[in-house]
Amino acid sequence: MYKKGEPITVLTAHDFPSGHVADVAGMEIVLVGDSLAMVALGMEDTSEVLLEEMLLHCRSVSRAAKTAFTVGSIILMNSDPRTNFFLQVGDLPMGSYEIAPEQALESAIRFIKEGRVQGIKLEGGVEMAPTIKKITTAGIPVLGHIGLTPQRQNALGGFRVQGKTSEGAMKVLEDALAVQAAGCFAVVVEAVPQEVAALITKKLSIPTIGIGAGNGCSGQVLVQVDMTGNFPPGRFIPKFVKKYGDVWSESLKAIEAYRDETKSRSYPAKEHTYPIPKEELEKFQRMIDGEKA
């Protein structure tokens, strides 16, 4: 797809249902990212999620994706039945790879063996190149992540656009080239001006996956629950997110209808119950009456 110039569609998933619908919808890549800390576990940011929690969610998504390629932030790729390959990638959480390349490799191996993934994702550019090299040399595919790196948002002054100056843009390019040289098969570019991301994409020989980086990237990724509208109005979502659905309103409407029908005893109706032969019911009634006598 990259060689043909066909945009790569990427979507996050965090459990079996979200992985299943993404797979059936034909996503080329399903990413189990550490964003699940906030959208699935109710945490304040991604820095709270633990390695064991990521492994659990990786396993859940991997059970749903039957024809996808998966990478363990996770990535699943490709629902096209003509390709039929499967690579799962898991997102290494904060604290599981920064201390030393050896620690990162150990975490990556756990993702392969316990998380049932075939590759991993980690954040960082030039400074993480030795770590990426360590993992890829061991035969584990790595998806890079540069630009805005949410795990390091405190050091960046919050969730801020990166590469807004010529010097900043050059730093993003240097990071991209470094992770490419270290062996990444693709790189996520987050919150970077679209013109900068497009120029960086042209400089690389691996795909770029944009999130808030314009349509000049090799593909796009969004957090599934943001784009499907799983939360009530008023919840913050980034500027780059387009809301394609309103799952919250549909779910609320269905649950309220269930509540009202249960209160009125119109649910369950006869079609929702299991039958018993009339003679057996009469026999049961006589047994009860006999006990009372």
VOBA-1610 file (N, C-alpha, C; in pm, whole numbers, padded with zeros to 5 digits, always signed):
BEGIN
Met+00083-00121+00000Met+00000+00000+00000Met+00087+00126+00000Tyr+00193+00124+00080Tyr+00284+00238+00085Tyr+00349+00261-00050Lys+00395+00154-00111Lys+00461+00167-00242Lys+00365+00215-00350Lys+00237+00177-00337Lys+00138+00219-00436Lys+00084+00359-00407Gly+00118+00414-00291Gly+00066+00546-00255Gly-00076+00542-00204Glu-00124+00424-00166Glu-00261+00409-00113Glu-00261+00439+00036Pro-00343+00536+00082Pro-00345+00570+00225Pro-00380+00448+00313Ile-00311+00437+00424Ile-00327+00326+00517Ile-00423+00369+00628Thr-00530+00295+00648Thr-00628+00330+00752Thr-00593+00257+00882Val-00583+00336+00988Val-00543+00283+01119Val-00645+00330+01222Leu-00680+00242+01314Leu-00776+00276+01419Leu-00736+00204+01547Thr-00758+00270+01660Thr-00726+00204+01787Thr-00838+00108+01827Ala-00803+00015+01913Ala-00899-00075+01977Ala-00842-00108+02114His-00930-00141+02207His-00882-00169+02343His-00943-00294+02405Asp-01037-00357+02335Asp-01096-00480+02387Asp-01149-00563+02271Phe-01212-00676+02302Phe-01260-00765+02197Phe-01363-00698+02105Pro-01469-00632+02160Pro-01568-00571+02070Pro-01509-00462+01980Ser-01426-00374+02036Ser-01370-00267+01953Ser-01271-00322+01851Gly-01199-00427+01886Gly-01111-00490+01790Gly-01188-00560+01680His-01298-00623+01717His-01379-00698+01622His-01441-00605+01518Val-01500-00493+01563Val-01567-00403+01468Val-01464-00336+01377Ala-01347-00303+01430Ala-01242-00243+01346Ala-01195-00340+01240Asp-01183-00466+01278Asp-01139-00569+01184Asp-01243-00590+01074Val-01370-00603+01114Val-01477-00626+01017Val-01493-00506+00924Ala-01468-00384+00977Ala-01481-00263+00896Ala-01369-00248+00794Gly-01267-00332+00803Gly-01163-00331+00702Gly-01045-00241+00730Met-01021-00210+00858Met-00902-00132+00890Met-00776-00211+00854Glu-00680-00143+00791Glu-00554-00211+00761Glu-00473-00233+00888Ile-00481-00137+00980Ile-00407-00149+01106Ile-00501-00115+01221Val-00506-00201+01320Val-00578-00173+01443Val-00474-00158+01553Leu-00468-00042+01612Leu-00365-00010+01710Leu-00420-00015+01852Val-00367-00103+01934Val-00402-00103+02076Val-00303-00011+02145Gly-00340+00114+02149Gly-00250+00215+02204Gly-00272+00236+02352Asp-00176+00302+02415Asp-00190+00329+02558Asp-00295+00436+02586Ser-00358+00491+02481Ser-00473+00579+02501Ser-00585+00508+02573Leu-00581+00375+02577Leu-00683+00299+02650Leu-00680+00334+02798Ala-00569+00389+02846Ala-00563+00433+02985Ala-00677+00529+03016Met-00704+00620+02922Met-00807+00720+02944Met-00943+00675+02894Val-00949+00612+02776Val-01079+00581+02716Val-01140+00451+02765Ala-01058+00363+02823Ala-01111+00235+02872Ala-01098+00220+03022Leu-00996+00281+03081Leu-00970+00262+03224Leu-00998+00386+03308Gly-01034+00497+03243Gly-01072+00618+03316Gly-00959+00691+03383Met-00837+00670+03337Met-00721+00737+03396Met-00708+00880+03341Glu-00626+00959+03410Glu-00607+01099+03370Glu-00524+01111+03242Asp-00422+01029+03229Asp-00338+01032+03109Asp-00273+00896+03091Thr-00194+00883+02984Thr-00137+00753+02948Thr-00026+00707+03042Ser+00029+00800+03121Ser+00143+00764+03205Ser+00106+00668+03318Glu-00024+00654+03348Glu-00067+00569+03460Glu-00076+00421+03424Val-00098+00389+03298Val-00126+00250+03262Val-00003+00162+03284Leu-00026+00041+03332Leu+00082-00052+03364Leu+00107-00150+03250Leu+00225-00208+03251Leu+00262-00306+03150Leu+00163-00423+03150Glu+00128-00472+03268Glu+00037-00586+03277Glu-00100-00552+03220Glu-00144-00426+03240Glu-00273-00385+03185Glu-00268-00379+03033Met-00159-00330+02978Met-00144-00327+02833Met-00145-00468+02776Leu-00078-00559+02844Leu-00074-00698+02796Leu-00214-00759+02793Leu-00293-00731+02894Leu-00430-00783+02900Leu-00512-00733+02781His-00503-00603+02754His-00580-00547+02643His-00528-00594+02507Cys-00398-00613+02498Cys-00342-00667+02373Cys-00400-00805+02343Arg-00406-00889+02445Arg-00461-01024+02425Arg-00608-01017+02385Ser-00683-00925+02446Ser-00825-00913+02414Ser-00847-00875+02269Val-00771-00776+02221Val-00787-00731+02083Val-00740-00838+01986Ser-00633-00907+02020Ser-00578-01007+01928Ser-00677-01120+01904Arg-00764-01147+01999Arg-00865-01252+01980Arg-00970-01210+01879Ala-00988-01079+01860Ala-01092-01030+01771Ala-01046-01017+01627Ala-00920-00989+01607Ala-00870-00962+01473Ala-00828-01091+01406Lys-00903-01133+01308Lys-00878-01261+01242Lys-00798-01247+01113Thr-00809-01132+01047Thr-00742-01117+00918Thr-00654-00994+00914Ala-00622-00938+01031Ala-00550-00811+01035Ala-00406-00830+01073Phe-00331-00727+01046Phe-00189-00723+01083Phe-00182-00646+01215Thr-00129-00705+01319Thr-00133-00643+01450Thr+00004-00601+01502Val+00016-00481+01556Val+00142-00438+01616Val+00116-00399+01761Gly+00193-00444+01869Gly+00166-00431+02011Gly+00214-00313+02078Ser+00150-00147+02019Ser+00077-00047+02100Ser-00064-00081+02118Ile-00147-00176+02016Ile-00130-00285+01918Ile-00154-00242+01775Ile-00085-00314+01682Ile-00129-00292+01546Ile-00179-00419+01479Leu-00291-00407+01413Leu-00349-00519+01340Leu-00358-00480+01193Met-00319-00565+01104Met-00320-00524+00963Met-00344-00642+00871Asn-00422-00670+00798Asn-00496-00613+00689Asn-00619-00699+00667Ser-00734-00638+00665Ser-00858-00713+00652Ser-00888-00759+00510Asp-00812-00716+00414Asp-00830-00759+00276Asp-00802-00909+00267Pro-00901-00991+00232Pro-00882-01136+00230Pro-00775-01182+00132Arg-00736-01094+00040Arg-00634-01132-00057Arg-00495-01135+00006Thr-00477-01062+00117Thr-00344-01055+00178Thr-00328-01155+00291Asn-00425-01160+00379Asn-00430-01263+00483Asn-00298-01280+00561Phe-00244-01168+00610Phe-00130-01176+00700Phe-00169-01112+00832Phe-00097-01143+00937Phe-00140-01102+01070Phe-00018-01059+01151Leu-00012-00929+01185Leu+00094-00878+01269Leu+00033-00793+01378Gln+00056-00827+01501Gln+00000-00753+01612Gln+00111-00677+01684Val+00085-00548+01710Val+00185-00461+01772Val+00128-00401+01899Gly+00203-00399+02007Gly+00157-00344+02134Gly+00234-00221+02177Asp+00165-00124+02239Asp+00225+00002+02283Asp+00296-00018+02417Leu+00426-00002+02417Leu+00499-00012+02544Leu+00462+00107+02631Pro+00411+00084+02753Pro+00371+00195+02838Pro+00490+00264+02903Met+00466+00385+02950Met+00570+00463+03017Met+00629+00383+03133Gly+00762+00381+03141Gly+00830+00311+03248Gly+00875+00172+03214Ser+00838+00125+03093Ser+00871-00012+03056Ser+00986-00022+02957Tyr+01040+00096+02915Tyr+01146+00090+02813Tyr+01249+00201+02822Glu+01230+00301+02910Glu+01317+00418+02911Glu+01449+00398+02985Ile+01454+00305+03079Ile+01572+00292+03165Ile+01695+00248+03087Ala+01677+00150+03001Ala+01790+00098+02923Ala+01735+00015+02807Pro+01812+00003+02699Pro+01769-00081+02587Pro+01737-00224+02629Glu+01811-00274+02727Glu+01788-00411+02775Glu+01651-00424+02840Gln+01611-00321+02915Gln+01478-00321+02976Gln+01371-00319+02868Ala+01392-00237+02765Ala+01297-00227+02656Ala+01282-00360+02583Leu+01394-00426+02559Leu+01388-00555+02490Leu+01315-00658+02576Glu+01339-00655+02704Glu+01269-00748+02794Glu+01119-00723+02789Ser+01078-00596+02791Ser+00935-00564+02783Ser+00878-00607+02649Ala+00954-00583+02542Ala+00908-00620+02409Ala+00888-00771+02397Ile+00978-00846+02456Ile+00966-00993+02453Ile+00840-01036+02527Arg+00808-00970+02638Arg+00685-01002+02712Arg+00562-00975+02625Phe+00567-00866+02547Phe+00454-00836+02459Phe+00437-00945+02354Ile+00548-00997+02305Ile+00541-01104+02205Ile+00487-01232+02267Lys+00541-01270+02382Lys+00508-01399+02443Lys+00375-01396+02518Glu+00349-01288+02594Glu+00229-01282+02678Glu+00116-01203+02613Gly+00153-01099+02538Gly+00050-01015+02476Gly+00003-01066+02342Arg+00068-01170+02291Arg+00031-01232+02163Arg+00040-01133+02048Val+00142-01046+02055Val+00165-00952+01946Val+00287-00995+01868Gln+00303-00934+01751Gln+00421-00963+01669Gln+00517-00845+01661Gly+00483-00735+01724Gly+00568-00618+01723Gly+00524-00521+01831Ile+00601-00412+01849Ile+00569-00316+01954Ile+00577-00173+01900Lys+00517-00080+01974Lys+00529+00063+01946Lys+00588+00132+02067Leu+00674+00230+02043Leu+00725+00310+02153Leu+00746+00453+02107Glu+00747+00545+02201Glu+00759+00688+02172Glu+00903+00735+02182Gly+00937+00835+02100Gly+01069+00895+02107Gly+01143+00889+01975Gly+01238+00983+01960Gly+01311+00993+01835Gly+01458+00959+01849Val+01543+01058+01829Val+01688+01037+01831Val+01733+00966+01957Glu+01681+01011+02071Glu+01725+00956+02199Glu+01685+00810+02218Met+01582+00765+02143Met+01537+00627+02158Met+01590+00536+02048Ala+01668+00591+01956Ala+01720+00511+01845Ala+01798+00388+01890Pro+01890+00400+01990Pro+01961+00280+02036Pro+01866+00172+02091Thr+01759+00217+02159Thr+01662+00123+02213Thr+01587+00053+02101Ile+01544+00129+02001Ile+01475+00071+01885Ile+01566-00029+01815Lys+01692+00008+01798Lys+01789-00081+01732Lys+01804-00211+01810Lys+01807-00202+01942Lys+01819-00321+02025Lys+01703-00417+02001Ile+01583-00361+01992Ile+01463-00444+01975Ile+01455-00501+01835Thr+01480-00417+01734Thr+01470-00466+01596Thr+01580-00567+01565Thr+01697-00550+01626Thr+01806-00646+01606Thr+01768-00783+01660Ala+01682-00783+01762Ala+01634-00909+01819Ala+01523-00972+01735Gly+01486-00905+01626Gly+01385-00961+01537Gly+01243-00922+01568Ile+01225-00816+01647Ile+01090-00771+01684Ile+01059-00642+01609Pro+00954-00639+01528Pro+00919-00516+01454Pro+00881-00403+01549Val+00922-00280+01513Val+00894-00163+01595Val+00826-00055+01513Leu+00717+00000+01566Leu+00650+00117+01512Leu+00694+00237+01594Gly+00751+00338+01530Gly+00796+00456+01602Gly+00683+00553+01629His+00712+00656+01709His+00613+00759+01742His+00688+00887+01775Ile+00671+00990+01690Ile+00743+01116+01708Ile+00645+01233+01701Gly+00699+01356+01716Gly+00615+01473+01723Gly+00568+01489+01866Leu+00438+01505+01885Leu+00383+01505+02021Leu+00385+01363+02073Thr+00458+01342+02182Thr+00464+01209+02245Thr+00394+01218+02379Pro+00269+01169+02387Pro+00186+01190+02507Pro+00248+01144+02638Gln+00329+01037+02634Gln+00391+00991+02758Gln+00487+01094+02814Arg+00532+01188+02730Arg+00627+01291+02773Arg+00564+01430+02775Gln+00432+01434+02785Gln+00363+01562+02777Gln+00405+01660+02886Asn+00444+01609+03004Asn+00488+01699+03111Asn+00616+01772+03072Ala+00705+01703+03003Ala+00830+01765+02959Ala+00807+01860+02842Leu+00697+01839+02769Leu+00667+01922+02652Leu+00579+02041+02686Gly+00542+02054+02815Gly+00454+02162+02855Gly+00309+02134+02825Gly+00273+02006+02815Gly+00135+01967+02787Gly+00120+01913+02646Phe-00004+01895+02605Phe-00033+01843+02472Phe-00024+01958+02372Arg+00097+01982+02322Arg+00122+02096+02234Arg+00170+02050+02097Val+00131+02126+01996Val+00175+02099+01859Val+00327+02110+01852Gln+00390+02017+01783Gln+00535+02017+01766Gln+00570+02056+01622Gly+00690+02111+01604Gly+00736+02145+01470Gly+00675+02271+01413Lys+00638+02366+01498Lys+00575+02490+01451Lys+00677+02594+01407Thr+00804+02571+01439Thr+00911+02659+01392Thr+01003+02579+01301Ser+01089+02648+01227Ser+01181+02576+01140Ser+01273+02485+01220Glu+01317+02535+01338Glu+01402+02452+01423Glu+01325+02333+01478Gly+01202+02358+01518Gly+01119+02249+01569Gly+01088+02146+01463Ala+01062+02193+01342Ala+01033+02101+01231Ala+01155+02016+01199Met+01274+02078+01204Met+01396+02002+01179Met+01418+01895+01285Lys+01381+01927+01409Lys+01393+01828+01517Lys+01303+01708+01489Val+01181+01732+01442Val+01090+01622+01411Val+01147+01538+01296Leu+01203+01604+01194Leu+01264+01532+01083Leu+01382+01448+01131Glu+01467+01505+01215Glu+01581+01430+01268Glu+01535+01308+01346Asp+01426+01323+01422Asp+01371+01209+01496Asp+01321+01103+01399Ala+01252+01146+01293Ala+01198+01052+01195Ala+01310+00973+01127Leu+01414+01043+01086Leu+01527+00976+01020Leu+01598+00882+01116Ala+01605+00920+01243Ala+01675+00836+01341Ala+01600+00705+01366Val+01467+00712+01380Val+01392+00589+01406Val+01387+00501+01282Gln+01388+00565+01165Gln+01395+00488+01042Gln+01527+00412+01033Ala+01638+00482+01061Ala+01770+00419+01056Ala+01783+00309+01161Ala+01711+00323+01272Ala+01718+00224+01379Ala+01637+00099+01346Gly+01555+00105+01240Gly+01486-00016+01197Gly+01335-00014+01206Cys+01273+00100+01241Cys+01126+00104+01248Cys+01066+00075+01110Phe+00956+00002+01107Phe+00890-00028+00979Phe+00794+00082+00938Ala+00756+00169+01034Ala+00669+00284+01010Ala+00681+00375+01131Val+00627+00496+01119Val+00636+00589+01231Val+00509+00673+01240Val+00454+00682+01362Val+00341+00770+01389Val+00394+00912+01405Val+00330+01007+01337Val+00365+01148+01347Val+00244+01220+01407Glu+00259+01271+01530Glu+00144+01328+01601Glu+00158+01478+01622Ala+00046+01549+01597Ala+00034+01692+01625Ala+00150+01773+01566Val+00163+01765+01435Val+00265+01838+01360Val+00195+01909+01244Pro+00231+02035+01213Pro+00167+02104+01099Pro+00169+02017+00973Gln+00059+02018+00900Gln+00045+01925+00788Gln+00153+01944+00681Glu+00196+02068+00657Glu+00300+02092+00558Glu+00433+02029+00601Val+00462+02038+00731Val+00585+01979+00784Val+00579+01827+00774Ala+00465+01770+00811Ala+00449+01624+00805Ala+00460+01572+00662Ala+00406+01649+00568Ala+00413+01607+00427Ala+00557+01606+00377Leu+00634+01708+00415Leu+00774+01714+00374Leu+00855+01601+00437Ile+00826+01572+00564Ile+00896+01463+00634Ile+00863+01329+00567Thr+00737+01312+00531Thr+00695+01188+00464Thr+00773+01166+00336Lys+00795+01271+00262Lys+00869+01260+00135Lys+01016+01226+00158Lys+01068+01262+00274Lys+01209+01237+00305Lys+01235+01094+00353Leu+01130+01026+00392Leu+01146+00892+00449Leu+01124+00783+00345Ser+01170+00664+00377Ser+01146+00547+00292Ser+01059+00445+00365Ile+00998+00486+00477Ile+00900+00405+00550Ile+00772+00486+00562Pro+00657+00422+00584Pro+00531+00496+00594Pro+00525+00584+00719Thr+00456+00698+00705Thr+00420+00781+00819Thr+00271+00763+00845Ile+00235+00752+00971Ile+00094+00741+01010Ile+00059+00867+01087Gly-00023+00952+01027Gly-00052+01081+01087Gly-00166+01077+01186Ile-00152+01157+01292Ile-00262+01183+01385Ile-00249+01330+01422Gly-00335+01411+01363Gly-00320+01555+01376Gly-00202+01606+01297Ala-00172+01544+01183Ala-00057+01582+01102Ala-00093+01598+00954Gly-00220+01614+00922Gly-00261+01639+00786Gly-00269+01515+00698Asn-00318+01535+00575Asn-00340+01421+00486Asn-00224+01391+00393Gly-00108+01454+00418Gly+00009+01423+00338Gly+00088+01305+00390Cys+00043+01246+00500Cys+00109+01128+00557Cys+00068+01003+00478Ser+00138+00895+00504Ser+00110+00769+00432Ser-00019+00704+00479Gly-00067+00743+00596Gly-00190+00688+00652Gly-00237+00774+00766Gln-00350+00737+00824Gln-00408+00813+00936Gln-00448+00718+01047Val-00444+00768+01171Val-00491+00691+01286Val-00576+00782+01375Leu-00683+00727+01428Leu-00766+00796+01526Leu-00797+00701+01641Val-00830+00759+01757Val-00878+00681+01870Val-01025+00646+01843Gln-01055+00518+01843Gln-01188+00473+01799Gln-01301+00538+01876Val-01293+00542+02009Val-01405+00594+02087Val-01426+00744+02067Asp-01322+00815+02024Asp-01337+00957+01992Asp-01414+00974+01862Met-01375+00902+01759Met-01437+00922+01627Met-01576+00861+01617Thr-01607+00763+01703Thr-01742+00705+01702Thr-01834+00773+01803Gly-01782+00863+01884Gly-01866+00938+01977Gly-01918+00856+02093Asn-01827+00790+02164Asn-01868+00703+02275Asn-01891+00777+02406Phe-01860+00906+02411Phe-01874+00981+02534Phe-01972+01096+02516Pro-02028+01149+02627Pro-02130+01254+02617Pro-02073+01384+02563Pro-02161+01471+02511Pro-02117+01602+02463Pro-02047+01678+02576Gly-01946+01754+02540Gly-01873+01831+02640Gly-01741+01770+02678Arg-01723+01639+02653Arg-01594+01577+02682Arg-01492+01625+02579Phe-01373+01658+02627Phe-01270+01711+02538Phe-01224+01605+02438Ile-01217+01647+02313Ile-01151+01565+02210Ile-01060+01660+02131Pro-00946+01610+02084Pro-00852+01696+02012Pro-00912+01756+01885Lys-00854+01867+01842Lys-00900+01939+01723Lys-00902+01852+01599Phe-00806+01760+01589Phe-00793+01681+01466Phe-00896+01568+01454Val-00974+01545+01558Val-01070+01435+01556Val-01199+01477+01485Lys-01240+01399+01388Lys-01372+01415+01327Lys-01464+01310+01386Lys-01579+01354+01435Lys-01675+01263+01497Lys-01764+01203+01389Tyr-01746+01073+01363Tyr-01819+01006+01256Tyr-01947+00938+01305Gly-01967+00931+01435Gly-02084+00864+01489Gly-02124+00924+01623Asp-02231+00868+01682Asp-02279+00914+01812Asp-02322+00793+01895Val-02224+00710+01927Val-02251+00588+02001Val-02311+00619+02138Trp-02267+00727+02201Trp-02319+00764+02333Trp-02471+00781+02329Ser-02520+00860+02235Ser-02664+00887+02228Ser-02743+00761+02196Glu-02691+00678+02106Glu-02759+00554+02071Glu-02763+00458+02190Ser-02651+00448+02262Ser-02647+00361+02379Ser-02740+00412+02488Leu-02737+00542+02512Leu-02823+00602+02616Leu-02970+00579+02582Lys-03006+00600+02455Lys-03144+00580+02413Lys-03188+00436+02435Ala-03101+00342+02401Ala-03135+00200+02417Ala-03149+00162+02565Ile-03058+00209+02647Ile-03062+00175+02790Ile-03182+00239+02859Glu-03216+00362+02821Glu-03334+00426+02878Glu-03461+00352+02838Ala-03466+00305+02713Ala-03583+00228+02668Ala-03594+00097+02745Tyr-03481+00031+02768Tyr-03480-00092+02849Tyr-03530-00064+02989Arg-03482+00044+03050Arg-03527+00082+03185Arg-03678+00102+03189Asp-03731+00179+03091Asp-03873+00210+03091Asp-03958+00086+03068Glu-03916-00001+02977Glu-03994-00122+02949Glu-03988-00221+03065Thr-03878-00224+03135Thr-03870-00310+03253Thr-03962-00258+03363Lys-03963-00127+03383Lys-04050-00067+03485Lys-04198-00092+03454Ser-04234-00090+03325Ser-04374-00109+03286Ser-04410-00256+03264Arg-04312-00344+03280Arg-04328-00488+03259Arg-04363-00525+03115Ser-04339-00435+03022Ser-04358-00470+02881Ser-04238-00549+02827Tyr-04130-00547+02901Tyr-04016-00634+02873Tyr-03989-00717+02998Pro-03962-00845+02984Pro-03959-00921+02858Pro-04099-00958+02809Ala-04120-00949+02678Ala-04245-00992+02617Ala-04239-01143+02594Lys-04350-01198+02544Lys-04359-01343+02527Lys-04250-01398+02437Glu-04213-01321+02333Glu-04111-01371+02240Glu-03971-01377+02302His-03956-01318+02419His-03826-01321+02486His-03819-01428+02595Thr-03924-01515+02603Thr-03927-01617+02708Thr-03923-01756+02647Tyr-03901-01857+02731Tyr-03893-01996+02686Tyr-04022-02069+02721Pro-04076-02151+02629Pro-04204-02217+02651Pro-04191-02344+02737Ile-04303-02384+02794Ile-04315-02511+02864Ile-04447-02575+02821Pro-04451-02705+02794Pro-04577-02769+02755Pro-04686-02744+02859Lys-04807-02724+02809Lys-04917-02690+02898Lys-04940-02796+03005Glu-04929-02925+02966Glu-04954-03032+03064Glu-04847-03035+03173Glu-04724-02998+03136Glu-04616-02993+03235Glu-04637-02878+03332Leu-04685-02766+03279Leu-04712-02652+03365Leu-04825-02684+03462Glu-04931-02751+03410Glu-05043-02788+03497Glu-04997-02886+03604Lys-04911-02980+03566Lys-04858-03076+03662Lys-04777-03005+03771Phe-04695-02908+03727Phe-04615-02831+03822Phe-04705-02754+03918Gln-04817-02698+03863Gln-04910-02624+03947Gln-04973-02716+04052Arg-05010-02841+04010Arg-05069-02935+04106Arg-04967-02972+04215Met-04841-02984+04175Met-04736-03016+04273Met-04724-02906+04376Ile-04729-02780+04329Ile-04722-02668+04422Ile-04842-02665+04515Asp-04962-02686+04453Asp-05085-02684+04534Asp-05082-02795+04636Gly-05030-02911+04597Gly-05022-03023+04690Gly-04930-02991+04807Glu-04822-02926+04781Glu-04731-02889+04888Glu-04793-02795+04986Lys-04876-02702+04931Lys-04943-02609+05017Lys-05044-02678+05106Ala-05114-02781+05046Ala-05216-02853+05123Ala-05148-02929+05237
//
